[in-house]
Amino acid sequence: METEKYSANIVKYIPFLYVVWADDLLSASEIAVFKKAVREDSLSKEERKLISSWLKTETPPLDKEITSWKHLIDQSGIKLVESDNYPLTSFSMKLSFRGNNEEEISNENLKFIEINLGIQPNHYRHLFDIQTRQSPKADFYDPEKIDGILKGEHAPHIDTFRKFLSDPLFQWEISRDKDTFRLRVLEQVKLLASAGYGAMAYEKAYGGIGNMPAYAGIFENLMFIDGSLTIKFGVQFGLFGGSIQNLGTRKHHDQWLKATGEAGILGCFAMTETRHGSNVRGIKTTATYVKETDSIVIDTPGKNDNKEYIGNALHATMATVFAQLIVNGTNEGVHAIVVRIRDEKGNLTPGVHIEDNGYKLGLNGVDNGKIWFKNVSVPRENLLNRFGNIDEEGNYSSDISNPNKRFFTMLGTLVGGRICVAKGAVGGTKLALATAVKYALSRRQFNSGEKVQEDLIMDYPSHQLRLVTPIAQTHVYHITLEHMIRSYSSSTEASRRKIETQVAALKALITDFSNKTIQECREACGGKGYLLENRIGDLKNDVDIFTTFEGDNTVLLQLAAKGVLTDFKSEFNSDSYGDILKLVGTQLSDRLATFNPLFTNNTDKEHLFNPDFHLEAFHYRVRRLTFTAASRIRRYVKKGIPPQQVSLNIQTHLIALGKAYGVMLSYEIFADFVKQIADEKMQFIFRKLGTLYALHHIRENAAWYLEHGYISGNKSKAIRQRVERLCTELRPHVVSLVDGFGIPEHCMTAPISKQ
Amino acid sequence: METEKYSANIVKYIPFLYVVWADDLLSASEIAVFKKAVREDSLSKEERKLISSWLKTETPPLDKEITSWKHLIDQSGIKLVESDNYPLTSFSMKLSFRGNNEEEISNENLKFIEINLGIQPNHYRHLFDIQTRQSPKADFYDPEKIDGILKGEHAPHIDTFRKFLSDPLFQWEISRDKDTFRLRVLEQVKLLASAGYGAMAYEKAYGGIGNMPAYAGIFENLMFIDGSLTIKFGVQFGLFGGSIQNLGTRKHHDQWLKATGEAGILGCFAMTETRHGSNVRGIKTTATYVKETDSIVIDTPGKNDNKEYIGNALHATMATVFAQLIVNGTNEGVHAIVVRIRDEKGNLTPGVHIEDNGYKLGLNGVDNGKIWFKNVSVPRENLLNRFGNIDEEGNYSSDISNPNKRFFTMLGTLVGGRICVAKGAVGGTKLALATAVKYALSRRQFNSGEKVQEDLIMDYPSHQLRLVTPIAQTHVYHITLEHMIRSYSSSTEASRRKIETQVAALKALITDFSNKTIQECREACGGKGYLLENRIGDLKNDVDIFTTFEGDNTVLLQLAAKGVLTDFKSEFNSDSYGDILKLVGTQLSDRLATFNPLFTNNTDKEHLFNPDFHLEAFHYRVRRLTFTAASRIRRYVKKGIPPQQVSLNIQTHLIALGKAYGVMLSYEIFADFVKQIADEKMQFIFRKLGTLYALHHIRENAAWYLEHGYISGNKSKAIRQRVERLCTELRPHVVSLVDGFGIPEHCMTAPISKQ
C-alpha cells in the first residue's frame, strides 16, 4: 500500500501539507514558518529534503501527489477531533503512529505550524472525517482577562454595577405600549438613582464620587439592560444634571444638583427646536430679561419654534431651556435658563404647553415631547451663569467677549454627552455581537454528504468576515472611548477644543459603525434575529437614532474636518500660508516618491501586520486630504467666494476627511494602548485585533490608496486576503472575545444566545 | 465704475463665468459646451475673443478678475430668483440690461449652457443675492409620463388598484398590538380578495385574469399601504395559492384554487423548519404513505423539527406542508402535501400543534407561527402531484427521474415569489425616498449670514448623493423586475433555470439595496425620520427581513454564482475545459492589453456617459470573476478536494461574482429598455438615471478595477466626481422623479411629506 512508502516522520507532516495545498494558504513568510518547524524537528536529512521539496510555490506538488496524500488519509480511518486544542496536530500524530499508540502524542513543531499559519476548521472541515458534536473549546484566551483589560481602572465600579443589574426590576421584557414602558423605565431610573449611580459624575457634596469615566462605564453597561433606560438615565443625570453642573455656578449646584442625582427633581434638556436641530445657534426661543421684575421671560415666538424631541418631557418638573438671551435690547446669544415646567402635583406651570412626540422607531420607553413657552417668567438667578451673567443692576457680562467663542464654549462642556452616546452605541454592539456569535456556534446549515453533520455557520468565511471584523473594531473603539473620556475629564479649557474635534469624528464614526454592525448581526441570525425576544431588533431600533442625536453624524464629520484644518493652519506661520501649502504638497509628493516599489508592492505578512505601516497609511491619508482641502479653500477664498459656498463646494471632501481622521485617531490610541499591556499573551491577541482593524480600514479605502499610487494592485489584493485570513485565524477565539465584553449572564436573555 | 467697462453682451456671460470658475465645473467636453454657445451667439469678434480668453483651463482667469466679477454682480443689486425655470440665465440677462428692461428676456445660448453644464443651486446659492421662498419649480419632466413608463402595459390595472386603495380600511395608522393589527390586516386581505385582486395571477376559471405581471405590480403597490398587508397577501395568494397552482394538478385547482383566491380558504406555506431554513432539502418533517389506509401521514420527528415563521399560521385552515415523502420505505425527497390544520370553527385538527412566533422587528400584522404535526393523516390525493405522484396501487412515479432535479424543479416554480419580494422591497424604497425628498425640500438648516434664509438640505451635495443615487437605482431596479416578471411568466421549463439564476442574484442585490436605502432615508430625515408617524421606521423594519426570507441573500448570491459558472462551462466543449480556461484567460488579458491608455485614462464626459463603456466594464468584471472562480475550482478538483470544501475556499469569491452578475444584468435590461422609449425627452432623463446607476456601481468597485489596471487613478477620480455631479444635475428633477413613482396622495400620509 502506498501509505507504507513514507516514514512516520513524513506521514505526520502529510495532513499539514494536504491542508495548505488544498487551499492557497502559503505566502513567502508562511513557508518560512513551515520550514522553521521542519528544521527544528528531529528528522533525517532525506526526510527534511523530501518535505522541503513539497514547499516550493514555484514548483508545487503535483496534483497526483496531493491526491495520493488524500488516499493515505482516507484509508487510515482516523478521525479528526475538532474539539482538540490542536486538532490538526493530534490528527497528524495519530496518523503517523497509525493508531498504534493509545496515548495522545503531541509535537511542538506541528503545533507551531498550526498556530502560526492560523489553520482553522474552514480550511479542513471537508478534507477529513470529522469526529465531534461539540463546538471547539475556546479557552485559549481567558475572557475574564480580556474583560479586565477593557474595564481598566473602573473594574470595581463596573463589577458592582453589573451585579446590581441582576435586580428583577431590570429583567428584560418586550414592551409595546409606550405609556407602560415609560413608567417602568422611570422606576428603573429611580432605582439607579437611589443606589447613587445617577450622581457618580458629580462631586461628593452632591452625592457623587466625581468620577466621570466610571459614570460613562456604567452608562455603557446599561445598554445590556435596555436602550430606553440608558437614554432616559443619560437625559436626567448627564444632560439635565450636566447642564447644571457645567453651565451653572455654585448656587445652582447647591440648589439642584443633589436632588437631581437622587431623581428627586426630574429634568429635561430643552435645546433642539423643530426647525433647529443641527444649527442650534439659530434657535428662536427667546429669554428676555425684564428689569422691572428682575426676571427672565421665556417665549416661543412661532408655532414651529417649539422645543422638540425633548427626553423626559412628560415626566420632568424642570427644564434647562436654551434660548436667545436678550438683555437691554441686545441679543447676547444662546444661553441656558432653568425653568420649572410642572408643579409638585405634576400640572404644567402657566404658559407651558407640552405634547407627546408619540411612537418612535425605538426608545419608546423614553418620553420625548414638544414644549412651547408663552411668556414664562423665571427669576434672574435661574440663568446658568458660568459663562455669561446678568448682574443685580441688570447688566450682562461675560468673561468670554467673543459671542461666537462663548457659544462654543458652552456647547463644549457637553462633549461628555457625545462620548457617552458613542459608548452606549458600543455597548449595544457588544450585546448584538455576543448574541450573533453564540447563535453562529450552534446553528448548522448545509453539509457535504449524509455522513457528516451540517457545518456551523460560524465556519463559513462570509460569516467570519461579517462578525469577526466588527468584533475587532468594537475592541478598538472601546479602548478609544475609554481614552477619550479620561482625556475629557482631565481636560483644561485650552485642551478642550482639540477634544471636541476628536469626539465629533469619533461619535460619528462609532455610531455609524454600531448601526451597521447591529444590522449585520440581525441578518447573520436570519429569521431568529428578527424575533424581538432575541434582542437584536430593539438594539437596532434604539441605537438607530444615535447617528442623529447629540449632533447629526454628517454635520459632526464636517465639524471634525474643520477642526483638523484649523490645527493644520495653526501648525504654521499663517503669514506665508500659501508658501506653506506648496511646501506641504511637495513633502507629500516626496513621501510618496521615497516609497520605493518595495513599499508599494510589499505584500509580506510582517510588513502588512506592522503597526508602523498602518499608522503611516492612516497619517498619509489624513495629511493629504487635509492638504488638498486647505488648498481648495485657499483657491476659493482668493477668488472671493463666500465661506458658505466654499463649504458646499468641498462638503463631500470634508466628510471624507472627518472619517479618515476618526479612523486614524482610534488606531493611534489603540496601538499605544496595546504597547502597555503587560501580559504578553494578551498583548498578542489585542495586537491582532488592531491589525484586523487597520487592514480592514485600509481595504475600505483601497480605491483611494490605489488612485494615489500609495499601494499597488497586488498589495491591495494581499490586504483583502489578509483581512479574510485574520477573521479565520480569530475564529477559535470568538467566544473568548465576546465573553470578554463582560456582559453578565442575567443580561444575555436572548434564547438564541443560550443554545 | 468697473461694471461699465464691459459691453452688455459680455456682462450677460459674467455670472456664468463666475459660477464655473467659483467651482471647478469645467472639463474639456464642458468647455466645448460653453464655446459652442459663444460661437452661436451674435457677438462681435472682440467679445467672442474676450470670453474665450476666460475659458482656458491652462491659463484660468486671474483671481482679481474673478473678484472683479463678484463686485460687478454685488453692486448691481439684482437678485437671483431661484424659482425661475432658468435662474442663472434670467439673472444674467437682467444684469446685462442693468435692470432697465421690464420684460423678462431670455437667451437660448445661455440656457444651453445652464442645462448642459447642469448648473444647480448648490453651485451658486451663496454667490448671489437670492430671492425666493419657494422651492424651485420641478415640472420640466412630467411625473405622470414617468409613472406611465414605469407602469408599462399594466397601467389600467395599476391605476384602478391605486384608486381602490383609497378605501378607508386601508388608511395607515400606527399599530402596536399584534393581535389587533393582525385582525385588521386580515380584513384588508379579505377586502382585496373580494375585489378579485388575490386571484389575478390565476386562470379565469378560478376567478383570475391569468396575469402574473399585473399581480406583481399590485403587490408592489400594496407596500404603499403597509408591509404586513403586502406579506400576508403574498402568503395567502402567492405562496399558498401558488403552491396549489404550480405544484398541484387539475383536481387540486378545481378543489381549492377559487376559494383560495376569494380568501374563503386561508392557507399557509409550511416549508421552513427551525433547523432548516436555507438548506430546505434537509428538512426533517416526514410524509409517509400508508397503503392500508391509502393515506399520507405527516409527522414532525423531533422537538426542533417544527415548521417555523409560517405566515398565516394563526388564521389558516389549510397548509401546504413540505416533507420528505416516504413511499414503500423509500425516501423520494421533498414533496408538498395539502393538510387541513383547523376545522371550520377554527379549532386545531387532531395532531396539529401551533404556537405564535410572537413579536418581531416588523411585520407584526402577519401572524407567523410554529407548527408541529403528530401523525396527521391526509388522503393520498392531497399530495401536490405535478412533479411526483403516488398511484392507486401505492407506487411512486415521477417524470423527473433525478431526485435532485425534481427538487429544484419544484422550488423553481416558486421563483415568482422571489421576484415579488424584490418588487415589494422596491415599493417600500419608493415610499421612503419620496418621503425623504419631500422633507428635504422643506427642511432648511444653516446659512451664510443673517440676510439669506437657511439652505434647503436638498441643496447640500452630501444630501444629493445619499438620495439621488438611490432614486436612480430604484428606477433601474423597477424596470429590471418588470422585465423579469414578464420573462418568468412566459418562461418554458427549459428557460427557467436561467431565470432562477438571474432572480437569485437580483433578489439579493435589490433587497439589500432597499434596506440600505430606507435606512439612509431615515437618517436623511433626522429626528423626524425616527417618528413612526412618518412611515420610514415601519418600512425599515418591515423590509428588513426581505434580505432573509424567500432565500437568504448570502446563500442566493452563491446560488447565482454557481448558475453563472454552470453556464460558463456549458459555453464550451467540456472535454477540453482546461484548454478552454487557458484560452479565456488569454482573451481576458488581451482585452485588457488592447485597451490603450486612451481607454484606461479616458475621463471625457462622452466616454464616461457612454453605455458601451458601462456594459464593457460590467461584462469584464463578471467574465473575469467567473474565469478566476472556474480556474480555482478546477485546480482544487484536480487535487481531489471535496466539493463542499471547495465551496468554502471560494465562498467570498462567489458572493462577489453573484453581486457583479446582478449589477450587470440590471444595467443590461435597463439600457435596452431606454432604447425603446419613444419620447426623446423622457429617454434623455432615463438614460441619465442609467448613467448614474452605472458610474455609481463602477465607483463602488473602483478598487477592483484599479487592481486589474482596467481604469487609471485619474479615471477613478473622474468617475467619483461625475457621480457627485450627476446627483447635482438631477437635483431640479427630484420631485418629478419621486412623483413619477405614482404613489397615490392617499398613501403619502407622513406629515413630513406634506410640508
Contacts between the chains, C-beta under 8 A, distances in Angstrom:
chain1	res1	chain2	res2	distance
A	21	B	639	6.7
A	22	B	636	7.1
A	22	B	639	6.3
A	22	B	641	5.1
A	22	B	645	6.8
A	22	B	649	7.7
A	23	B	649	5.2
A	63	B	638	4.4
A	63	B	639	5.2
A	63	B	640	7.7
A	66	B	639	4.3
A	66	B	640	6.5
A	67	B	639	6.5
A	67	B	640	4.2
A	70	B	639	7.9
A	70	B	640	4.7
A	122	B	648	5.1
A	124	B	645	7.8
A	125	B	644	7.7
A	125	B	645	6.8
A	125	B	648	6.9
A	126	B	641	7.9
A	126	B	642	4.6
A	126	B	643	8.0
A	126	B	644	4.4
A	126	B	645	3.6
A	126	B	648	7.0
A	127	B	641	7.1
A	127	B	642	7.0
A	127	B	645	5.7
A	174	B	358	7.5
A	174	B	359	5.3
A	176	B	176	4.7
A	176	B	177	6.4
A	176	B	178	7.8
A	176	B	359	6.9
A	177	B	176	6.4
A	177	B	177	7.8
A	178	B	176	7.8
A	272	B	527	7.3
A	275	B	444	7.5
A	276	B	445	7.6
A	277	B	445	7.2
A	277	B	526	5.8
A	277	B	527	6.2
A	278	B	445	5.3
A	278	B	446	7.1
A	278	B	526	7.8
A	279	B	445	5.0
A	279	B	446	4.9
A	279	B	454	6.8
A	282	B	446	7.8
A	282	B	454	7.0
A	308	B	527	6.8
A	309	B	527	4.9
A	357	B	531	6.5
A	358	B	174	7.5
A	358	B	531	6.4
A	358	B	532	6.9
A	358	B	533	6.1
A	359	B	174	5.3
A	359	B	176	6.9
A	359	B	531	7.4
A	359	B	532	4.2
A	359	B	533	7.5
A	360	B	530	5.1
A	360	B	531	5.8
A	360	B	532	6.2
A	360	B	537	7.1
A	361	B	522	7.2
A	361	B	530	5.1
A	361	B	531	7.8
A	361	B	532	6.5
A	361	B	537	3.5
A	361	B	540	7.1
A	361	B	541	7.5
A	362	B	530	7.8
A	444	B	275	7.5
A	445	B	276	7.7
A	445	B	277	7.2
A	445	B	278	5.3
A	445	B	279	5.0
A	446	B	278	7.1
A	446	B	279	4.9
A	446	B	282	7.8
A	446	B	644	7.5
A	447	B	644	6.6
A	448	B	642	5.5
A	448	B	643	6.5
A	448	B	644	3.2
A	448	B	645	7.3
A	449	B	644	7.9
A	454	B	279	6.8
A	454	B	282	7.0
A	455	B	644	7.7
A	455	B	648	7.9
A	459	B	648	7.6
A	460	B	648	6.9
A	460	B	651	6.2
A	461	B	648	6.5
A	461	B	651	4.7
A	461	B	652	5.5
A	462	B	554	5.6
A	462	B	651	5.4
A	462	B	652	5.9
A	462	B	655	6.0
A	465	B	652	6.7
A	515	B	519	7.6
A	519	B	515	7.6
A	519	B	519	7.4
A	522	B	361	7.2
A	522	B	544	6.8
A	523	B	547	5.6
A	523	B	548	6.6
A	523	B	553	7.5
A	526	B	277	5.8
A	526	B	278	7.8
A	526	B	548	5.2
A	526	B	552	6.1
A	527	B	272	7.4
A	527	B	277	6.2
A	527	B	308	6.8
A	527	B	309	4.9
A	527	B	545	7.3
A	527	B	548	5.9
A	527	B	549	7.2
A	529	B	548	7.9
A	530	B	360	5.2
A	530	B	361	5.1
A	530	B	362	7.8
A	530	B	544	7.0
A	530	B	545	5.0
A	530	B	548	6.9
A	531	B	357	6.5
A	531	B	358	6.4
A	531	B	359	7.4
A	531	B	360	5.8
A	531	B	361	7.8
A	532	B	358	6.9
A	532	B	359	4.2
A	532	B	360	6.2
A	532	B	361	6.5
A	533	B	358	6.1
A	533	B	359	7.5
A	537	B	360	7.2
A	537	B	361	3.5
A	537	B	541	7.7
A	540	B	361	7.1
A	541	B	361	7.5
A	541	B	537	7.7
A	541	B	541	7.2
A	544	B	522	6.8
A	544	B	530	7.0
A	545	B	527	7.4
A	545	B	530	5.0
A	547	B	523	5.6
A	548	B	523	6.6
A	548	B	526	5.1
A	548	B	527	5.9
A	548	B	529	7.9
A	548	B	530	6.9
A	549	B	527	7.2
A	552	B	526	6.1
A	553	B	523	7.5
A	554	B	462	5.6
A	636	B	22	7.1
A	638	B	63	4.4
A	639	B	21	6.8
A	639	B	22	6.3
A	639	B	63	5.1
A	639	B	66	4.3
A	639	B	67	6.4
A	639	B	70	7.9
A	640	B	63	7.6
A	640	B	66	6.5
A	640	B	67	4.2
A	640	B	70	4.7
A	641	B	22	5.1
A	641	B	126	7.9
A	641	B	127	7.1
A	642	B	126	4.6
A	642	B	127	7.0
A	642	B	448	5.5
A	643	B	448	6.5
A	644	B	125	7.8
A	644	B	126	4.5
A	644	B	446	7.4
A	644	B	447	6.7
A	644	B	448	3.2
A	644	B	449	7.9
A	644	B	455	7.7
A	645	B	22	6.8
A	645	B	124	7.8
A	645	B	125	6.8
A	645	B	126	3.6
A	645	B	127	5.7
A	645	B	448	7.3
A	648	B	122	5.1
A	648	B	125	6.9
A	648	B	126	7.0
A	648	B	455	7.9
A	648	B	459	7.6
A	648	B	460	6.9
A	648	B	461	6.5
A	649	B	22	7.7
A	649	B	23	5.1
A	651	B	460	6.2
A	651	B	461	4.8
A	651	B	462	5.4
A	652	B	461	5.4
A	652	B	462	5.8
A	652	B	465	6.7
A	652	B	724	6.1
A	655	B	462	6.0
A	699	B	703	7.9
A	702	B	703	3.8
A	702	B	706	7.8
A	702	B	707	7.8
A	703	B	699	7.9
A	703	B	702	3.8
A	703	B	703	4.3
A	703	B	706	6.1
A	703	B	716	6.1
A	706	B	702	7.8
A	706	B	703	6.1
A	706	B	706	4.0
A	706	B	707	6.9
A	706	B	713	6.6
A	706	B	716	7.4
A	707	B	702	7.8
A	707	B	706	6.8
A	707	B	713	3.9
A	707	B	714	7.8
A	707	B	716	5.0
A	707	B	717	5.8
A	708	B	713	6.8
A	709	B	713	6.7
A	713	B	706	6.6
A	713	B	707	3.9
A	713	B	708	6.8
A	713	B	709	6.7
A	714	B	707	7.9
A	716	B	703	6.1
A	716	B	706	7.4
A	716	B	707	5.1
A	717	B	707	5.8
A	724	B	652	6.1
